[in-house]
Amino acid sequence: MMDAFRQNLIKKLGETKLAKIEKAVIGIAGAGGLGSNCAACLVRVGFKHFTIADFDVVDATNLDRQFYFQDQVGMKKVEALQTNLQRINPHLELQMLPVRLDPANIPEIFCDCDVVVECLDRAEAKSMLVSGMLPTGKLIVSASGLGGFGSSDDLRIRKLRSNLILIGDLTSDIEKTPALSPRVSIAAAKQADVVLEFIAGK
C-alpha cells in the first residue's frame, strides 16, 4: 500500500523532487491548529522527517480546528499527532518533543532542520521563535492574523526577509476574533505549500 502511495507521488512530483522531499527535515514549533494541520499536509506530499515540539495536551476545545479526535482528549499533543501522522504514513521518522520552547532550547531543538515552521499561538512566542531562528539562516515560515471567518483571500504570503516568510492577514487577532477551522486550515496549508515549493524547487 505504501508503495502505491509513493508511486502516486512520483507521478505527481517526479522522482527527483520526491527524493528532495523525503530527505528534508522539517521543524514545526507548535502542534495546535497550524502545526497539526500543516504536518498532515506535509506528510501527504511525501515529507518523512520531522522535529515537532509542543508541551500542551489535547483539549475538547481543540477539536474544532486541530488535527485531533475525541478519543485523544487528554493526550499529549505530540503523542496524539504522532499517531495521526503515522496513520497516513507509518514509515515516518518523527522526533516528537513534549517541551515548552524558550530562547535557550530553540536553536538546539531545530538545529538539524532544513525549514522551521512557526505555529505558536501568542505573539510573544512567535517573536521569540523567529528571533531565535533568524540568525541560523534557515527558512522560517511564520503565520499571523488568522482569526474569524470569510475574506480568506486576505491570508497572503509575504516575504519579509530572505529567510522569513509570513502568512496571514496581519490584522485579525485570535485573542479578539476566534480562530476557526477554515481560515486556520487555509493558513496551515499555505505554510505547507511554501515548504513544499522551497524544498522541491531547490
N, C-alpha and C positions, 0 to 999 in steps of 0.2 A: 504493500500500500504506500509506504514512504517513497519507494522508487517511482511510483506513479505520480506522487506529489512533486518530487524533484524533476521528473521528466516534463511535467506540465510547466514548471517554472523555467526550464531550459528553453521550451518552445516560446515562451513569452519574453524572456530576457536574454537568451543566448548563454552558452557555456562560459564565455569569458566574464560577462557581468555577474553571473551567478557565483562563479569562483571568487570574485572580489567580495561579494555579499557574504558568502559562507566563511570567509577568512576574517572579516571585520569584527572588532569587539565594540559593542555599543554600551555606554554607560547611561543609566536612567536614574536621575535623582528624584525620588518620589514615586510611589506606586498607587496614587489615587486616580482621579478621573482622567487626567492627562497621561500619567505614566502607565497605568494598566492598559488603557486603550491603545496608546502608542506602541507598547510592547507587542500587543496582539497583532497589530498591523505589520510590524516589522517581522515577526515570526512567519506570518502568512506569505511574505515575499522572499523568504529564504534565509533571513539572518538567524544565526545559531548561537553566537557567543554574546553573553550579556553579563554586566555587573549592575545589579539593581539594589538600591538602598532605600529603606523606609522603616521607621521604628513603630508605625501605627498598627492597629488591628482593624479588621473589617467590622463595620457597624451597619445596622439595618438602614441607617440614613444614607449609606454609600451606594445602595443598590440602584438608586435612580440614575446613576451616571457612571459607575465604575464597573470594571470587568470582573465582578464577583457575583456569588449566588447565595440564596437564602441559607443553605446548609453550611456556608463558610463564615457566617457571622460569629465573631469572637476569635477567629483565627488570626495569626499574624498575617499582614497583607503579603509579605514576601513569600510566605509558605503557601497561601492560597493562590497567589499569582503563579508560582512555580507549577502547581498542579494544573492550572488552567492553560498555561502556555504549553505544557507537555502533552496536553490533550490534542493540541494542534500538531506538534512535532515532538515525539518522545526522545529524539536524539539531540536535544539542545545541551549546551554547556553553560550552566547558569551559576553565577555567584550571587546568591541572594542574601543580603546583609540586613538584619533587623537592628539597624543602628540609627541614631539621630545624627544627622550631618552637622558638622561645625567647621570653622575655619582651619582647625588643626588636622582633621581627618580627610577633608575633601580631596586635596591633591593626591594623597596616598591611595584612597579608595578607587579613584578613576585614573590612576597613572598608566594603566595598560590599555585604556580605551582609545579608539580612533575618533569617536564622537561622543559628546556628553549631551544628553537631552535633559533640560531643566524642567521639572514637572512638580514643583513645590507650590504650596498654597499662598503663603504670606509674602508680601512684597519684600520684607527684610530678608527672608530666607532666599528668595530669588536673587536678590542683590548679592548676598553672601556667596552663593554658588557661582554666579557669574564672575565676581571679583576674584574668587579663588582659582578659577579655571582659565581666565583670560590670559594670564602670563604664560601658560603652558603652550599656547599656540594651537591647541586642539579646537576643532569646530564645536561651538556651543549652540544648541538650538533651544531657545527660550520661548516663553509664552506669557502674555499679559493682556487682560481685557477680554474676558470670555463670558461675562455674566449675561443673564436674561435669555431672550429668545427672539427670533427674527433677525433681519438685517445681516444674514450670515456672510454676505459678500464683503462686509466690513472687516472680517477676520483676514487680514492681509499678511503677506510675508514681506518683512523688511530686513535688509542687510545693514546692520548698524556699524559693524567693524568687519575686518577681513575674516575674522573667525567667530563672528557673533551674528546669528540670525534671530529675529524676534517675530513671533506670530501673535496676532490678536487685533483688537480694535483700538487699543491703547486708551480707552476711556471708561469702559464698564468695570466696576469694582465688585468682585464676588461677595464682598462683605456687605455691600449695599444692595446689589442686584444678584439674586441667587444663581448659582451655576447649575444649568440643566443639561441633560444628556445631549441634545442636538448640537449646540454650539461647542460644548466640551469635546465631543467626539470629532467634530469638524477640525478643531484646533489640533487635537491629538493626531488625526490623520495627516494634517498638513505637516506637523513635525516629522512624522514618519516618512512622508514623501520627500522632504528636504534631505533627510538622512539617506534615503534610497538614491536620490539624484547625486548627492555628494560621493557616496561610495561607488555606485555603479558607473558613474561618469568619470571616475579618477583615471 
